[in-house]
Amino acid sequence: MSGGPATAPGKGGPEDHAGGSWLPGLHEGLLEEPQQRRSRRSALQILDAARTVLARDGVDGFTMAAVSEASGISIGGIYGRFDGKQGLMRAVGDMILTRLEDDLTERLGRAETTLADVVLAFVTCLSEDVASQAVHPLAEHSTDDEPLRARKLRARERMFASFRLAVLRHEDEIRHEDPEAALLTVFHMCLSSFLTAYDLGGGPGLPKSAAHLRDELARAGLAHLTSPAPRS
């Protein structure tokens, strides 16, 4: 799984890329070519460190000092590239969601044999990426930052569009009386389950493991899509 380079608005920017610019919080001057390519590389280094901090420490532990320590770049150097903590959070959020969108699209594109393959590819992607890409703390982050909130909503819409497209390639296997409603139900059931129980340890009220939750959700999702309407 890989991501594309950061691009300037109007030159393959947020609306041209499935997931955004990856650097929406950068100071505008750093988005102009060919200015400060070294700063761009440093910005990506900061973003990777910021994602690590977010995954490890959550939103409460997401501080400029923690990101500075993880990246090896001074706090002043971070402020020189991003528009403060808010700008950094926007940029790392966009990067995380872009990676999730791209990974999901890639996996679903390879799952072309049966409907069961599609559902399993979907829940497998969630089981692996929600924790590793710090999706959970980002999703849980309550914010008044409208651009970040809109980006998270757009990610859900794009992920559902990818899931819907892959499922409907096997429309002949769907037996549910309302396929669109069933698609929405399975999508939100799986996504919400991993966002709620991503830190699995088999404790009270939690699945035994991420693999256990993955398998159970795959079974439940497939059953919901392929169950015929109940007889009256």
Buried (B, 14 or more C-beta within 10 A) or exposed (E): EEBEEBBBBEEBBBEEBBBBBBBBBBBEEBBEEEEBEEBBEBBBBBBBBBBBBBBEBBBEEBEBEBBBEBBEBEEEBBBBBBBEBBBBBBBBBBBBBBBBBBBBBBBBEEBEEEBBBBBBBBBBBBBBBBBBBBBBBBBEBEBEBEBBBEBBEBBBEBBBEBBBEBBBEBEEBBEBEEBEEBBBBBBEBBBEBBBBBBEBEEEEEBBEEBEBBBBBBBBBBBEBBBEEEEEE
